[in-house]
Amino acid sequence: MLLRALSLLILALPVGDACTQCRVDARRTSLCAAHLDEETSTLREERSVMARSSVASERTSALERVARLTSAHTNAPSPNVARFLADGLHDSSLDVRRRALALLVDGQHREETVRGLIDGWRAALRLWKDVDTRLAQLAAEAPKQAATFDLQQVSDTTAYLEALLAALGEVHDERAYRELLNVFKWPLERTPGRFYVAATHAVLAVESRKGVECVLEFALTLESELAAQRVAPRFAAKEGLAASLARPLDNATSAHVEATLEALAHFAERRKLGAPAPKLGSAAQWRTWFKGAKDQLTERMTLLE
């Protein structure tokens, strides 16, 4: 009878709205009895699904069912829900990870979202390191490596890292922001240029002076390194499978410099700051622009609570 009464109470509560009984006090989330009971039973069931199911679509459905718990009390997202979704960023399936990421950054508990996102990002970097090692072996034309190479995994892993980069910018948190800025410290001689471009868009979404300066200095440094021929292509001299990876996964090129400067130009236009043309050879104009525009940018991003 009690469970039935609680179920009826849950059905009577507004969906996709705030619950007047659920609240956040001193950084602690307190759910009403009905929503707490619903969360407890749902998490118990879906943890079982995540643990025993070998079918990616079933695990994805479990994540979605848990994520929907928040829609009934959006004013007080539960940290338990966010932790469950964050665990999905470590799933064996990249499809499940990408769905978990989308659900995690969609109005869930802020602190647990940030923590889970950073942890998931670091896990993804370990995955990329493994993929990148095999790419390097493939570039060296290791026969056994070529025979077992999975192009789809490379494509999926790359897309997932780019989605994570975007999410790190979306959460507007200084800890996540530091992870983004670290991308510009990655070695030029073995990092796909597309990662730098994805990180650029994520950094500029935050709109801080430090980020804009970091992106600008990286673009101009990359241009100088390319001009001095210190960034060699990884796959250019290869044929076959390695050559098929050259365009999307090769080191940064002048096209990536222009894409970065173009992103800066769009940012400046959005902020009504004006900007030089996003083309090669405009380093002096861009540095002059930043000198005049920097006082109109916040010195550091505001940490949203």
Residue pairs with C-beta under 8 A, 6 or more apart in sequence:
3 37
6 33
6 34
6 37
6 38
9 34
10 34
10 35
10 38
10 72
13 19
13 34
13 35
13 72
14 72
15 71
15 72
16 71
16 72
16 74
17 72
17 74
18 73
18 74
18 75
18 76
19 32
19 35
19 72
19 73
19 75
19 76
21 32
21 35
22 29
22 30
22 31
22 32
22 35
22 73
22 75
22 76
23 29
23 30
23 75
23 76
24 30
24 75
24 76
27 111
29 76
29 77
29 78
29 79
29 109
30 76
31 39
31 73
31 76
31 78
32 73
35 69
35 72
35 73
38 69
38 72
39 69
39 78
39 80
39 81
42 65
42 66
42 69
43 66
43 80
43 81
43 84
46 62
46 63
46 65
46 66
46 84
47 84
49 58
49 59
49 61
49 62
50 59
50 62
50 63
50 87
50 88
53 59
53 62
56 91
56 93
56 95
56 96
59 88
59 91
59 93
59 96
60 95
60 96
60 99
63 84
63 85
63 88
63 96
63 99
63 100
63 103
64 99
64 103
66 81
66 84
66 85
67 81
67 85
67 103
67 106
67 108
69 78
69 81
70 77
70 78
70 81
70 107
70 108
74 107
77 107
77 108
77 109
77 110
78 109
79 109
79 111
79 112
81 108
81 109
82 104
82 108
82 109
82 112
82 113
82 116
83 112
83 116
85 100
85 103
85 104
85 108
85 116
86 100
86 104
86 112
86 113
86 115
86 116
86 117
86 119
86 120
87 100
87 116
88 96
88 97
88 99
88 100
88 101
88 103
88 104
89 97
89 100
89 101
89 104
89 116
89 117
89 119
89 120
89 123
89 124
90 97
90 120
90 123
91 97
91 100
94 153
94 156
94 157
94 160
95 156
97 120
97 124
97 160
98 159
98 160
98 163
100 120
101 117
101 120
101 160
101 163
101 164
101 167
102 163
104 113
104 116
104 117
104 167
105 113
105 117
105 167
105 170
105 171
110 171
110 304
110 305
113 171
114 171
114 173
114 175
114 176
117 164
117 167
117 168
117 171
117 176
118 168
118 175
118 176
118 179
120 164
121 164
121 168
121 179
124 157
124 160
124 161
124 164
125 161
127 157
128 157
128 161
131 153
131 154
131 157
132 190
134 145
134 149
135 154
135 234
135 245
135 249
136 190
136 234
137 145
138 145
138 146
138 149
138 241
138 242
138 245
139 234
139 235
139 238
139 242
141 238
141 242
146 240
146 241
146 242
149 241
151 241
151 244
151 245
154 245
154 249
155 248
158 192
158 194
158 248
158 249
161 195
161 198
162 194
162 195
162 198
165 180
165 183
165 195
165 198
165 199
165 201
165 202
166 198
166 201
166 202
166 205
168 176
168 177
168 179
168 180
168 202
169 176
169 177
169 180
169 201
169 202
169 203
169 204
169 205
169 206
170 202
170 205
172 206
172 301
172 302
172 303
172 304
173 303
173 304
174 300
174 301
174 303
177 203
177 206
177 208
177 211
177 301
180 199
180 202
180 203
180 206
180 211
181 203
181 210
181 211
181 214
183 195
183 196
183 199
184 196
184 199
184 214
184 215
184 218
186 195
186 196
188 222
188 225
188 230
188 231
188 251
188 252
189 230
189 231
189 232
189 234
189 251
190 234
190 251
191 251
191 252
192 248
192 249
192 250
192 251
192 252
193 250
193 251
193 252
193 253
193 255
193 256
194 248
194 249
194 256
196 218
196 222
196 252
196 256
196 260
197 256
197 259
197 260
197 263
200 215
200 218
200 219
200 259
200 260
200 263
200 264
201 263
203 211
203 212
203 214
203 215
204 211
204 212
204 215
204 263
204 264
204 267
206 301
207 267
207 271
207 297
207 298
207 301
208 297
208 298
208 299
208 300
208 301
209 294
209 297
209 298
209 299
209 300
210 299
210 300
210 301
211 301
212 264
212 267
212 290
212 293
212 294
212 297
213 290
213 294
215 260
215 263
215 264
216 264
216 286
216 287
216 290
218 260
219 257
219 260
219 261
219 264
219 286
220 283
220 286
220 287
222 231
222 252
222 256
222 257
222 260
223 254
223 257
223 280
223 283
224 283
225 231
226 252
226 253
226 254
226 257
231 251
231 252
231 253
232 251
233 246
233 250
233 251
233 253
234 246
234 250
234 251
235 242
235 243
235 245
235 246
235 249
235 250
236 246
236 250
238 246
254 280
257 280
258 278
258 279
258 280
261 278
261 279
261 282
261 286
262 278
264 275
264 278
264 286
265 275
265 276
265 277
265 278
268 274
268 275
268 289
268 293
269 275
271 296
271 297
273 289
273 293
273 296
274 289
274 293
275 286
275 289
276 282
276 285
276 286
276 289
277 285
